[in-house]
Amino acid sequence: MDDTLTYPTDTIRQTDFWGQHSVEGREFYRKLDEYIKRSSNPDEVSGAIISKIFLAEKPQTASFIKKLQDRGIKVIALTNWPTRELGSIPSMATWRFDKLVQVGINFSASFEPQEIVLNNGQTAGGKQPMFYKGILLTDGATKGSVLGTFLDVVHYKPDQIIFFDDQAKQIESVKNEAHARGITYHGFIYKAAEKLPRHYDPAAIDLQSKYLIERHEYITEAQARELLKK
């Protein structure tokens, strides 16, 4: 989903959550990481801060999903994201669905079951992938294996799978699962998000960092620039 179906408006969140594609991004998350490690409860503080970033996000998208749905083609989202609570977000699955609805994308009509917990947390590492209103969340498990489990649970074998992702390893994992099931597969690596124009504002990014660390509050770049004018 991220950097394929939607992408965030703030440059600090674009391309890579941990900002690995810019000096500004690396510095932003370095400060954040150091603060979290120094705290008395790093896991709790990390969840609280990261959830604030997610809650403030306003994703953008250019969607052709509705055209496919109008043709009766089953379309679902497949994301590597967690499924349960994170900081101020009670359910990451619900949050992901709501964010897509905000930009006019709704996958809930693709399959009758609206919520399916897969494997009941029995996957390696206690992961708990789930299907929620057309979104298949892997909770960190490989996308191919989770998709395969989902197809088994809903007793569905498509004639073909067309899959878009920004990571080659995920394209390969779904390919392997499709071929093992005798399903025609077309996988496409989508890299357009990496080519988006980015205009980093170091002063605004620094203010964003200070608000997160000192107040546990995330402000957007636009809000930061407005504050700097005062």
C-alpha positions as CSV (number, residue, x, y, z in Angstrom):
1,M,0.0,0.0,0.0
2,D,2.6,2.6,1.1
3,D,4.5,4.2,-1.8
4,T,2.3,2.2,-4.2
5,L,-1.3,2.9,-3.6
6,T,-0.9,5.9,-1.3
7,Y,2.0,8.2,-0.3
8,P,2.2,10.7,2.6
9,T,2.3,14.5,2.0
10,D,5.2,15.3,4.4
11,T,8.6,14.8,2.8
12,I,9.9,13.3,6.0
13,R,7.5,10.4,5.6
14,Q,7.9,9.9,1.9
15,T,9.7,6.9,0.3
16,D,10.9,5.4,3.6
17,F,9.4,5.7,7.1
18,W,12.9,5.8,8.7
19,G,14.0,8.6,6.3
20,Q,16.9,6.6,4.8
21,H,16.8,8.4,1.5
22,S,17.8,11.8,2.8
23,V,20.3,13.5,5.2
24,E,17.3,15.3,6.8
25,G,15.4,12.1,7.2
26,R,18.2,10.2,8.8
27,E,18.9,13.1,11.3
28,F,15.2,13.4,12.1
29,Y,14.8,9.7,13.0
30,R,18.3,9.6,14.7
31,K,17.1,12.2,17.2
32,L,13.8,10.4,17.7
33,D,15.5,7.0,18.2
34,E,18.0,8.4,20.7
35,Y,15.1,9.9,22.7
36,I,13.1,6.7,22.7
37,K,16.1,4.6,23.9
38,R,16.8,7.1,26.8
39,S,13.2,6.8,28.0
40,S,12.2,4.6,31.0
41,N,9.8,2.6,28.8
42,P,11.1,2.6,25.2
43,D,8.3,0.4,23.8
44,E,5.5,2.5,25.2
45,V,7.1,5.8,24.1
46,S,7.9,4.4,20.7
47,G,4.3,3.3,20.2
48,A,2.9,6.6,21.4
49,I,5.2,8.8,19.2
50,I,4.8,6.7,16.0
51,S,1.1,6.5,16.4
52,K,1.0,10.3,16.6
53,I,2.9,10.5,13.3
54,F,0.4,8.1,11.7
55,L,-2.7,9.9,13.0
56,A,-1.5,13.2,11.5
57,E,-0.8,11.7,8.1
58,K,-2.9,12.8,5.2
59,P,-2.1,10.4,2.4
60,Q,-2.4,11.2,-1.3
61,T,-3.3,8.8,-4.1
62,A,-4.1,8.6,-7.8
63,S,-6.5,5.7,-7.9
64,F,-7.8,3.4,-10.6
65,I,-9.3,1.0,-8.1
66,K,-13.0,2.0,-8.7
67,K,-12.7,1.2,-12.4
68,L,-11.5,-2.3,-11.7
69,Q,-14.3,-2.8,-9.1
70,D,-16.9,-1.6,-11.6
71,R,-15.8,-4.4,-13.9
72,G,-16.4,-7.0,-11.2
73,I,-12.7,-7.7,-10.6
74,K,-11.8,-8.6,-7.0
75,V,-9.3,-6.0,-5.7
76,I,-7.8,-6.1,-2.2
77,A,-4.9,-4.3,-0.5
78,L,-2.0,-6.3,0.8
79,T,0.2,-4.5,3.4
80,N,3.0,-5.5,5.7
81,W,1.6,-3.5,8.6
82,P,0.8,-4.6,12.1
83,T,-2.9,-5.3,13.0
84,R,-3.3,-4.5,16.7
85,E,-3.0,-1.5,19.0
86,L,-0.2,1.0,18.6
87,G,0.0,3.9,21.0
88,S,-3.0,6.1,20.5
89,I,-4.4,3.9,17.7
90,P,-6.7,1.1,19.1
91,S,-6.5,-1.0,15.9
92,M,-4.1,-0.6,13.1
93,A,-6.4,-2.5,10.8
94,T,-9.3,-0.1,11.4
95,W,-6.9,2.9,11.0
96,R,-5.7,1.6,7.7
97,F,-9.2,1.1,6.4
98,D,-10.3,4.6,7.5
99,K,-7.3,6.2,5.9
100,L,-8.1,4.6,2.5
101,V,-11.7,5.7,2.8
102,Q,-10.5,9.3,3.3
103,V,-9.0,9.2,-0.2
104,G,-11.9,7.5,-1.8
105,I,-10.7,3.8,-1.7
106,N,-12.9,1.1,-0.3
107,F,-12.1,-2.6,-0.8
108,S,-14.8,-3.9,1.6
109,A,-17.0,-5.3,-1.2
110,S,-14.4,-7.7,-2.6
111,F,-15.1,-10.6,-0.2
112,E,-18.1,-11.3,2.0
113,P,-16.2,-11.8,5.3
114,Q,-15.3,-8.4,6.6
115,E,-12.9,-9.5,9.3
116,I,-10.9,-12.7,9.5
117,V,-8.0,-13.4,11.9
118,L,-5.5,-15.7,10.2
119,N,-3.5,-18.3,12.0
120,N,-4.7,-17.1,15.4
121,G,-1.2,-15.7,16.2
122,Q,0.4,-19.1,15.5
123,T,2.8,-17.8,12.9
124,A,6.6,-17.5,13.6
125,G,7.2,-14.8,16.2
126,G,3.6,-14.7,17.3
127,K,2.5,-12.6,14.3
128,Q,-1.3,-12.2,13.8
129,P,-2.1,-11.4,10.2
130,M,-5.7,-10.6,9.4
131,F,-8.1,-9.6,6.7
132,Y,-10.2,-6.5,7.5
133,K,-12.7,-5.0,5.1
134,G,-10.7,-5.8,2.0
135,I,-7.3,-5.1,3.5
136,L,-4.9,-8.0,4.1
137,L,-2.5,-7.0,6.9
138,T,0.5,-9.4,7.3
139,D,1.7,-8.2,10.7
140,G,5.3,-8.6,9.4
141,A,4.9,-12.0,7.9
142,T,5.7,-12.5,4.2
143,K,3.0,-11.2,1.9
144,G,2.9,-14.4,-0.2
145,S,2.4,-16.7,2.7
146,V,-0.4,-14.6,4.2
147,L,-2.2,-14.2,0.8
148,G,-2.0,-18.0,0.4
149,T,-3.5,-18.6,3.8
150,F,-6.3,-16.1,3.1
151,L,-7.2,-17.8,-0.2
152,D,-7.4,-21.1,1.6
153,V,-9.7,-19.7,4.3
154,V,-12.1,-18.1,1.9
155,H,-11.9,-21.1,-0.5
156,Y,-11.1,-18.9,-3.5
157,K,-8.7,-19.6,-6.4
158,P,-8.5,-16.7,-8.9
159,D,-7.7,-17.3,-12.6
160,Q,-4.7,-14.9,-12.2
161,I,-3.1,-12.6,-9.7
162,I,-1.9,-9.1,-10.7
163,F,0.2,-7.6,-7.9
164,F,1.9,-4.3,-7.5
165,D,4.5,-3.6,-4.8
166,D,7.5,-1.3,-4.3
167,Q,9.7,-4.1,-2.9
168,A,11.1,-6.9,-5.1
169,K,11.2,-9.4,-2.3
170,Q,7.4,-9.1,-1.8
171,I,6.8,-9.4,-5.6
172,E,8.8,-12.7,-5.4
173,S,7.0,-14.0,-2.3
174,V,3.6,-13.6,-4.0
175,K,5.0,-15.1,-7.2
176,N,6.1,-18.2,-5.4
177,E,2.8,-18.6,-3.7
178,A,0.8,-18.2,-6.9
179,H,3.0,-20.6,-8.9
180,A,2.7,-23.2,-6.1
181,R,-1.1,-23.0,-6.5
182,G,-1.1,-23.1,-10.3
183,I,-2.3,-19.5,-10.6
184,T,-1.1,-17.3,-13.4
185,Y,0.8,-14.4,-12.0
186,H,1.9,-10.9,-13.1
187,G,4.0,-8.9,-10.6
188,F,5.1,-5.3,-11.1
189,I,7.6,-3.4,-9.0
190,Y,6.2,0.2,-8.6
191,K,8.9,2.8,-7.9
192,A,7.1,6.1,-8.9
193,A,7.0,7.3,-5.3
194,E,10.8,7.5,-5.3
195,K,10.7,10.0,-8.2
196,L,8.4,12.5,-6.5
197,P,9.9,16.0,-6.1
198,R,11.0,16.6,-2.6
199,H,11.9,20.0,-1.2
200,Y,13.2,19.5,2.3
201,D,12.9,22.4,4.7
202,P,15.6,21.8,7.5
203,A,14.1,24.4,9.8
204,A,10.6,22.9,9.6
205,I,11.9,19.4,10.0
206,D,13.9,20.4,13.1
207,L,10.8,22.0,14.6
208,Q,8.8,18.8,13.9
209,S,11.5,16.8,15.7
210,K,11.4,19.2,18.7
211,Y,7.6,18.9,19.0
212,L,7.7,15.1,18.9
213,I,10.5,14.9,21.5
214,E,9.4,17.7,23.9
215,R,5.6,17.5,23.6
216,H,4.9,14.0,22.0
217,E,3.0,16.0,19.4
218,Y,3.4,15.6,15.7
219,I,3.0,18.7,13.5
220,T,3.0,18.6,9.7
221,E,5.6,20.4,7.7
222,A,3.0,22.9,6.7
223,Q,2.1,23.6,10.4
224,A,5.8,23.9,11.2
225,R,6.4,26.4,8.5
226,E,3.5,28.5,9.7
227,L,4.9,28.4,13.3
228,L,8.3,29.6,12.0
229,K,6.7,32.6,10.4
230,K,5.5,33.9,13.8
